[in-house]
Amino acid sequence: MNLVLLSGVAVPKRDVIEVIQKFNIQVNNLTQFLPQDRVCEFAKLSPIQLLEETEKAVGNPELPVQHHALVEKSRELKKLELAVKQNGDTLNQLRALNAEQERDVERVRQREKLLAKVDLMRKKLPWLKYDMKKMEYKEAQKQEAVGKKKMDEAAKVLNDLISPIEKRKKMKATQESSCKKLSNQMTQNANNRRDAIEKECQMGVQVRAKYDEMEDLKRQEESRQRRIAKAKEDLVAAESELAGLATYEPPREEMERLSAQVMELNFEVNQMKMRRKEKESQLAHEKGILRKCSERLKEMESKNNKLLLALQNTGADKIFEAYSWLQEHRSELKKEVYGPVLLEVNVQDQAHAAYLENHVPNYIWKSFITQDASDRDFLVRNLKSYDVPILNYVAERSISRVPFNITHEMQEIGIYSRLDQVFDAPDAVRNVLISQAALEYSYIGSDVTHRKADEASRLGILDFWTPDNHYRWSKSRYGDHMAASVEQVNPSRLFKCNLDIGDIERLRSRKVELESDIAEMEESLRLLQKEQRQLEDEMAKIHKRREEIIENVKSDKKKHQEMQRRVDIRRRKLEDINKEEDLKSSTKKLIDQAALLNEQRFQMAMKIKNLLIEAVALKWSFMEKNLMSIEIDTKIREMEMDVKQHQKSAIQAATHYENCKKETEQCKIQLYDAKRQAESVAVITDDLAQEFLQMPGTIEELEVAIQDNLSEANSILFLNQNILQEYESRQRQIDAIATKLEADEKELKRCLCDINTLKGKWLPTLRNLVTKINETFSHNFQEMAVAGEVSLDEHEVDFDQFGILIKVKFRQTGELQVLSAHHQSGGERSVSTILYLVSLQDLTNCPFRVVDEINQGMDPINERKMFQQLVRAASQLNTPQCFLLTPKLLPDLEYSEACSILNIMNGPWIEKPAKVWSNGECWGSVMGLEGERV
């Protein structure tokens, strides 16, 4: 909350506002506070505004409230009078229109009565149709009952005929079941006979096989004797061949010699592999160094691109093309060419980079530096389209540089370096930067230097940098005074990714050396591989010879083992043949088996005989059952033919019944629809039923009556189809407007009464107040000028048009004219304004009033008269305190004892009055010192 001082006490602003309202202090009221810049505004006040301001400043505090209430009431009265007049006129017009249309409305009502009767007849028409549908429904119900009786009789006769047929069908089913059972037994018998016959055949085949085996045994015995003789002969031949094989002795001396050669060659190969492994390890190490060098070079070259991009962003649009052209044509240059300069400069500290970038002109960073005049001309011709500067540096030219020396005094104020010492670059580039940008005269300081910036200029340092600012002193060409400027240090934009071009060249040289060393190592490795392959080939030949000897030994050994195995196999074969069973025992065994099989065949033949007897008996029973079933089926068909005749009659009766039922259901639906339609048109009440009795009782007669009434209604013609609606709508408007008019007239009477009451209180008081003001104003104005008056401009009940007219004349021949900017001069308006304010002095109920420089623009005579009037009015009892603010006063003015003069002393030329005033002396002593009266 904002606090202000009130009587030396801090209080909220709300308390100050309450005090202002309590003492009726109105800062915006020009009759209380009239500053110099608003004197013209006071003269421009309209009579209405002047009345409002006067009411607020003087007289009864209720006057402005009553005036505002009268203004609102007068507006309300005008609205009510307008509403009463408009509503009365509208009401008379509507009543006249309704009177003209009453006859037509009566004819419309007669037509509507006929149409209402037609509508009532139309309501009865659906109910007549409903009665007709009801009679049709009852007739359909009777037909349905007759059809149902006939259908029941036919169904009873049909059931009596179907019952014997069902009994016959059950008998037939029993016979068919017996036939099926016998058929299954016959099928089982046939299957058993077939299985028995198959088994008997199999046994016959087995008996014949036994006899065949006996014959085979005889033949096998003859063959066995032949095989025994042959096996003995083969065994003797294999033993003879085994005994004839010679024993193979391996060459041991040759094997030992070959082993020694293999060991020697293996040792040399291992030595060769170790040397090759060392070479490969060294080669991998060199390749790793080369890869790192390439990556570092690529990274630095990418930084090169970033620097070029930074230059492009600052306006060097074709710097990439210029740089690429220089790289492609370096072989055509006589001496080394540097550029752009930004790529050649390396700054370790980012803060120093910002100083250097801000200090050096921007065109130098994108420049190319040559060291030969012909190279310069060559570049100027070819790089002209790329818009890059070309600078030529001549090394032989003698250059005197300011030596770098940081004194003790410089260190005390924080100076620790100079701009030409904070970067690395080739000599040509460095010298160009120093000469073009005067780097040897720009020093670098710290925050201490920032605080002691004034001391730096005394040490002769006219240009230095601090972390935040750049200080420069310059000497005027037209005098000895120095001018200082301080600029903020902008962060570096070009040196964000600075690098050293010398490092790039060294990395390129290192890369070439590494590539050469790697090529030599790879060639040495190829020679070692070749020697190793020769040794391995020689060792492989020796291994092959050893393998051949070993294979010969193995082959001979394998041959002996194979021959021994063959002898053993033939010996075992001969033993197996001798162990085979003899002929007699095998023959006896086969005869016993054949006898057993023949006995089983006889038993199977007896079983087949029994199955045949059983099959004949089953066949006979099946025939008897089947013939009985055929006889029953014939009787059933005869009975079914008779049933079909009666079934047709029953179906016809059922169909007739269903048709009657559907017709009844359809009549029922139609009856329901007719009733729903009739109820949707009109629900029958007692009154409606009585009216229906008076109407025709048949549909035809009712339709004729409807048509007659419609014809009569249509014969009544009128031009306006909506006349009845308009008449009734207009009647409703008449009722509503009459009600509203009555209420507005009552409100108008009440408003007039309120206005008269308020006017009786406000207007006499206001007239009295204006009369007092006029008396004072006229008396004062006669002393100042010719004549003037203040009058109340009344406008009956237009209270918002009431105003105060100030009329004045400053010449005897003139007439009274209303005070305005068009009729009076500025001085005349000022005189009139102050006299009006003086006239309000004894009527104002505020603690003080303020008038600012009202005497400006007045001639001395009027100003003196005005001042006398103001002093006299402000010196009266029970009047508010009056403040007159002015920069000057006329001499020899008359003051009363109630007046106080407050002078504001300033400036070096009123020293004595200031001293007397400060000692508390009175104004007279001050005037005596000065020797004149102000």
Secondary structure, 3 states (H helix, E strand, C coil): CCEEEECCEEEEHHHHHHHHHHCCCCCCCCCCEECHHHHHHHHCCCHHHHHHHHHHHECCCHHHHHHHHHHHHHHHHHHHHHHHHHHHHHHHHHHHHHHHCHHHHHHHHHHHHHHHHHHHHHHHHHHHHHHHHHHHHHHHHHHHHHHHHHHHHHHHHHHHHHHHHHHHHHHHHHHHHHHHHHHHHHHHHHHHHHHHHHHHHHHHHHHHHHHHHHHHHHHHHHHHHHHHHHHHHHHHHHHHHHHHCCCCCCCHHHHHHHHHHHHHHHHHHHHHHHHHHHHHHHHHHHHHHHHHHHHHHHHHHHHHHHHHHHHHHCCCCCHHHHHHHHHHCHHHCCCCCECCHHHHCEECCHHHHHHHHHHCCHHHHCCEEECCHHHHHHHHHHHHHHCCCEEECCCCCCCCCCCCCCCHHHHHCCCCEEHHHCEECCHHHHHHHHHHHCHHHCEECCHHHHHCHHHHHHCCCCEEECCCEEEEEEECCCCCCEEEEEEECCCCCCHHHCCCHHHHHHHHHHHHHHHHHHHHHHHHHHHHHHHHHHHHHHHHHHHHHHHHHHHHHHHHHHHHHHHHHHHHHHHHHHHHHHHCCCHHHHHHHHHHHHHHHHHHHHHHHHHHHHHHHHHHHHHHHHHHHHHHHHHHHHHHHHHHHHHHHHHHHHHHHHHHHHHHHHHHHHHHHHHHHHHHHHHHHCCCCHHHHHHHHCCCCCHHHHHHHHHHHHHHHHCCCCCCCCHHHHHHHHHHHHHHHHHHHHHHHHHHHHHHHHHHHHHHHHHHHHHHHHHHHHHHHHHHHHHHCCEEEEEEECCCCCHHHCEEEEEEECCCCCCCEECCCCCCCHHHHHHHHHHHHHHCCCCECCCEEEEECCCCCCCHHHHHHHHHHHHHHHCCCCCCEEEEECCCCCCCCCCCCCCCCCCCCCCCCCHHHHHHHHCCCCHHHHHHHHCCCC
